[in-house]
Amino acid sequence: MALNDMYDARLRQETAVGAGAQVLLLASLGPVTGMGPAGWLTGLAFAFATWAVLRRAGHRSRLRCLGPANRVTLGRAGLVGGVTALVADSFASAPPVTVLVALTAVALLLDGVDGRVARRTGTSSALGARFDMEVDAVLILVLSVYVSARLGPWVLLIGAMRYAFVAAARCAPWLSAPLPPSFARKTVAAAQGVCLLVAGAGLLPYPADLAIVLLALGALVWSFGRDVRWLWCTARAASGVGADGARLPEPAGR
């Protein structure tokens, strides 16, 4: 067997194990929560989609194996799959809030672990960063769907904003330019999951949950707005046009 085939087989094995672990999680949640067909179908679809996308992305990136950091992210993806199944099932029956909150809390706590593992083991990669980002985005979207049932459909803006940004970048390529690292951006992104988790737990009065989620949405709008402005100004400067629309003077000697 060629070396590349050996690596590809190992990657297939690891992604298959991850999908199997997600199915086992669903099997354990089923009897405990009384999960119905909607939850099962959604959870299985999530497991299959994660397996297919990760396997294809790993093959295209010539990834030899997932590595320790991506394995942590794959574990988080399994937890997010469980949360997704419970939220889907909540439309047909009363949601098991305790189980949902527990799975979400563990997934959020592990959010920064994969990055630390990648840096310590020297296994950071563009695929790993993208995988981590997509798992976070799905979790926020699913939580916003769950919380919107209580607070209103406007909460969906939190989960949909990132996907709207990606869609807009297809029409305006300057939006896909790389952004500089930002602690504020990371803080706002992390706060979304925490705020939605608090509101979803239902432990606080309605006005308190409403205020928390509104604050989270406001912070997210500010963060995206700041990034869009930076990308726009950078694109204008690169094209030789100032922020006021006037063409910038050419460098001397050009």
C-alpha positions in Angstrom: 0.0 0.0 0.0 1.3 3.4 -1.0 2.1 5.9 1.8 -0.6 8.3 0.7 -3.1 5.5 0.7 -2.1 4.6 4.3 -2.6 8.2 5.4 -5.9 8.4 3.6 -7.1 5.2 5.2 -6.1 6.5 8.6 -8.0 9.7 8.0 -11.1 7.7 6.9 -10.8 5.6 10.0 -10.6 8.6 12.3 -13.6 10.4 10.7 -15.6 7.2 10.8 -14.8 6.8 14.5 -16.0 10.4 15.1 -19.3 9.7 13.3 -19.7 6.5 15.2 -19.2 8.4 18.5 -21.9 10.9 17.5 -24.3 8.0 16.8 -23.5 6.5 20.2 -24.2 9.8 21.9 -27.6 9.9 20.2 -28.3 6.3 21.3 -27.5 7.3 24.9 -29.6 10.4 24.7 -32.6 8.6 23.2 -33.8 6.6 26.2 -32.9 9.4 28.6 -34.8 12.2 26.8 -37.4 10.2 24.9 -36.1 11.6 21.7 -38.5 11.3 18.8 -38.0 10.9 15.0 -37.2 14.6 14.4 -34.3 14.5 16.9 -33.0 11.2 15.6 -33.1 12.2 11.9 -31.5 15.6 12.6 -28.8 14.0 14.7 -28.0 11.3 12.2 -28.0 13.9 9.4 -25.5 16.0 11.4 -23.3 13.1 12.0 -23.2 12.1 8.4 -22.6 15.7 7.2 -19.7 16.1 9.7 -18.1 12.9 8.5 -18.5 13.6 4.8 -17.3 17.3 4.9 -14.4 16.6 7.2 -13.2 13.6 5.2 -13.4 15.5 2.0 -11.7 18.6 3.5 -8.9 16.4 5.0 -8.3 14.6 1.7 -8.1 17.9 -0.2 -5.7 19.3 2.4 -3.6 16.1 2.2 -4.0 15.7 5.9 -2.2 12.6 7.2 -4.4 12.3 10.2 -6.7 14.5 12.3 -4.1 15.2 15.0 -4.8 15.9 18.6 -6.4 19.4 18.2 -8.8 18.3 15.5 -9.8 15.3 17.6 -10.9 17.7 20.3 -12.8 19.7 17.8 -14.4 16.5 16.5 -15.5 15.7 20.0 -17.0 19.1 20.3 -18.8 18.5 17.0 -20.3 15.4 18.5 -21.7 17.4 21.4 -23.1 20.0 19.1 -24.7 17.2 17.1 -26.4 16.1 20.3 -27.6 19.7 21.0 -28.9 20.0 17.5 -30.9 16.8 17.8 -32.4 17.9 21.1 -33.4 21.3 19.7 -35.0 19.7 16.7 -36.9 17.3 19.0 -38.0 20.3 21.2 -40.5 21.4 18.5 -42.4 18.1 19.0 -42.1 17.7 22.7 -40.9 19.4 25.9 -37.1 19.9 25.7 -34.9 18.2 28.3 -33.4 21.5 29.4 -30.9 20.0 31.9 -29.4 17.7 29.3 -29.3 20.3 26.6 -27.6 22.8 28.9 -25.1 20.3 30.1 -24.0 19.3 26.5 -23.9 23.0 25.5 -21.8 24.0 28.5 -19.2 21.2 27.9 -19.0 22.2 24.2 -18.4 25.8 25.2 -15.8 25.0 27.8 -13.9 22.9 25.2 -14.0 25.8 22.7 -10.5 27.1 23.6 -9.0 23.7 24.3 -8.4 22.7 20.7 -6.6 25.9 19.9 -4.3 25.4 22.9 -3.6 21.8 22.0 -2.8 22.9 18.4 -0.3 25.5 19.6 1.4 23.2 22.1 1.7 20.3 19.7 2.7 22.4 16.7 -0.3 21.1 14.7 -2.0 24.4 13.9 -3.5 24.4 10.4 -6.0 26.3 8.2 -8.3 23.3 8.2 -8.3 23.0 12.0 -9.1 26.7 12.4 -11.9 26.5 9.8 -13.2 23.3 11.4 -13.3 25.0 14.9 -15.0 28.1 13.4 -17.7 26.1 11.7 -18.5 24.0 14.8 -18.9 27.3 16.8 -21.1 28.8 14.1 -23.4 25.8 14.0 -23.7 25.7 17.8 -24.6 29.5 17.9 -27.2 29.0 15.1 -28.8 26.0 16.9 -28.9 27.8 20.2 -30.4 30.9 18.6 -33.2 28.7 17.1 -33.9 27.2 20.5 -34.0 30.6 22.3 -36.0 32.2 19.6 -38.9 29.9 20.5 -39.2 31.9 23.8 -37.9 35.3 23.0 -38.9 35.8 19.4 -37.6 35.2 15.9 -35.3 38.2 16.1 -32.9 36.0 18.1 -32.2 34.2 14.8 -30.2 37.2 13.7 -27.4 36.1 16.1 -27.1 32.7 14.5 -27.6 33.9 10.9 -25.3 36.8 10.9 -22.1 34.9 10.2 -23.7 33.0 7.4 -25.1 36.2 5.9 -21.6 37.6 6.0 -20.2 34.6 4.1 -23.0 34.9 1.6 -22.3 38.6 1.1 -18.6 37.9 0.5 -19.6 35.9 -2.6 -21.1 39.1 -4.1 -18.5 41.4 -2.6 -15.1 39.6 -2.7 -13.4 42.3 -0.6 -15.3 40.9 2.4 -13.3 37.7 2.2 -10.0 39.4 2.8 -8.2 38.2 6.0 -8.9 40.2 9.1 -6.2 41.1 11.7 -6.4 39.2 15.0 -8.7 40.9 17.5 -9.2 40.1 21.1 -12.5 42.0 21.1 -13.8 39.9 18.2 -13.0 36.7 20.0 -14.6 37.9 23.2 -17.8 38.9 21.5 -17.9 35.6 19.6 -17.4 33.6 22.8 -20.0 35.7 24.6 -22.8 34.7 22.1 -22.8 31.1 23.2 -22.7 32.0 26.9 -25.6 34.5 26.6 -27.7 32.1 24.6 -27.0 29.3 27.0 -28.1 31.4 30.0 -31.3 32.5 28.2 -31.9 28.9 27.1 -31.6 27.5 30.6 -34.7 29.5 31.6 -33.4 30.2 35.1 -33.8 34.0 35.0 -37.0 36.0 34.5 -38.0 36.8 31.0 -36.9 40.5 31.1 -33.4 39.5 32.3 -33.0 36.9 29.5 -34.3 39.4 27.0 -31.8 42.0 28.1 -28.9 39.5 28.0 -29.7 38.4 24.4 -30.3 41.9 23.2 -26.9 42.9 24.6 -25.3 39.9 22.9 -26.9 40.9 19.6 -25.8 44.5 20.0 -22.2 43.4 20.6 -22.3 41.1 17.6 -23.6 43.9 15.3 -20.9 46.2 16.6 -18.2 43.5 16.0 -19.3 42.7 12.4 -19.8 46.4 11.7 -16.3 47.2 12.8 -14.8 44.4 10.7 -16.8 45.3 7.6 -15.6 48.9 7.9 -12.0 47.8 8.2 -12.3 45.5 5.2 -14.0 48.3 3.2 -11.3 50.9 4.1 -8.6 48.4 3.3 -10.1 47.5 0.0 -10.5 51.2 -0.9 -6.9 51.9 0.1 -5.6 49.0 -2.0 -7.5 50.3 -5.0 -6.1 53.8 -4.5 -9.4 55.4 -3.4 -9.7 57.1 0.0 -12.5 56.6 2.4 -14.1 59.8 1.2 -14.2 58.5 -2.4 -11.3 60.7 -3.6 -8.4 59.0 -5.4 -5.3 58.9 -3.3 -2.1 60.6 -4.6 0.3 58.2 -6.3 3.7 57.6 -4.5 6.5 59.9 -5.7 8.6 58.4 -8.4 6.0 56.1 -9.7 
